[in-house]
């Protein structure tokens, strides 16, 4: 991300590495490593110096209207770099989920009697859990509009058998993204301490429909987030 941003800013400023080095005081060798991608995470101080030297201020907009950087974003980046791998994984998971929530409009498109809706493969686990942050859109489903629930924003593919017999491994389900948690007794999509699950919400636990799987108990310091409400299975083609 920083590599593309840096090279675009330097291109806009029409500055060679020699000129930028002389103007910023950053050694040319350091600039060459940043420009080539060898240095992927330059120091905050170096980034600020280069942004300023290239003619940008914190909060400026690039020529395409994209905000280059803000003071708050720089502060968040400082905090992110202090985190260990587990902490960064959790932040990445939440960031991806919130990004998906804010851009869910593009997940569904209706054209006449046909609805096109995104399906996220291996997005939730009906078994032992898996990271949601590593999930990417892979399939665009084409379904008769009458078969798609009005509140469905996207679909996810189930991985595992803990929600049998209602939902089997490989089933695709409709999901309504929600801002408030689902109600007790409803089936939802959850992240629990960074892992993704499809479970029924109970008082103090996430419960499987398959009795072979014990409830996942929710303790005071666990990180539980509801990402959506399951609206039912995608009907199979006959």
Rosetta blueprint (number, residue, H / E / L):
1 X L
2 X H
3 X H
4 X H
5 X H
6 X H
7 X H
8 X H
9 X H
10 X H
11 X H
12 X H
13 X H
14 X L
15 X L
16 X L
17 X H
18 X H
19 X H
20 X H
21 X H
22 X H
23 X H
24 X H
25 X L
26 X L
27 X L
28 X H
29 X H
30 X H
31 X H
32 X H
33 X H
34 X H
35 X H
36 X H
37 X L
38 X L
39 X L
40 X L
41 X L
42 X L
43 X L
44 X H
45 X H
46 X H
47 X H
48 X H
49 X H
50 X H
51 X H
52 X H
53 X H
54 X L
55 X L
56 X L
57 X L
58 X L
59 X L
60 X L
61 X E
62 X L
63 X L
64 X L
65 X L
66 X L
67 X E
68 X L
69 X L
70 X L
71 X H
72 X H
73 X H
74 X H
75 X H
76 X H
77 X H
78 X H
79 X H
80 X H
81 X H
82 X H
83 X L
84 X L
85 X H
86 X H
87 X H
88 X H
89 X H
90 X H
91 X H
92 X H
93 X H
94 X H
95 X H
96 X H
97 X H
98 X H
99 X H
100 X H
101 X H
102 X H
103 X L
104 X H
105 X H
106 X H
107 X H
108 X E
109 X E
110 X E
111 X E
112 X L
113 X L
114 X E
115 X E
116 X E
117 X E
118 X E
119 X E
120 X E
121 X E
122 X E
123 X E
124 X E
125 X E
126 X L
127 X L
128 X L
129 X L
130 X E
131 X E
132 X L
133 X L
134 X L
135 X L
136 X L
137 X E
138 X E
139 X E
140 X E
141 X E
142 X E
143 X E
144 X E
145 X H
146 X H
147 X H
148 X L
149 X L
150 X L
151 X L
152 X L
153 X L
154 X E
155 X E
156 X E
157 X E
158 X E
159 X E
160 X L
161 X L
162 X L
163 X L
164 X L
165 X L
166 X L
167 X L
168 X L
169 X L
170 X L
171 X L
172 X E
173 X E
174 X E
175 X E
176 X E
177 X L
178 X L
179 X L
180 X L
181 X L
182 X L
183 X L
184 X L
185 X L
186 X L
187 X E
188 X E
189 X E
190 X E
191 X E
192 X E
193 X L
194 X L
195 X E
196 X E
197 X E
198 X E
199 X E
200 X E
201 X E
202 X E
203 X L
204 X L
205 X E
206 X E
207 X E
208 X L
209 X L
210 X L
211 X L
212 X L
213 X L
214 X L
215 X L
216 X E
217 X E
218 X L
219 X L
220 X L
221 X L
222 X L
223 X L
224 X E
225 X E
226 X E
227 X E
228 X E
229 X E
230 X E
231 X E
232 X E
233 X E
234 X L
235 X L
236 X L
237 X L
238 X L
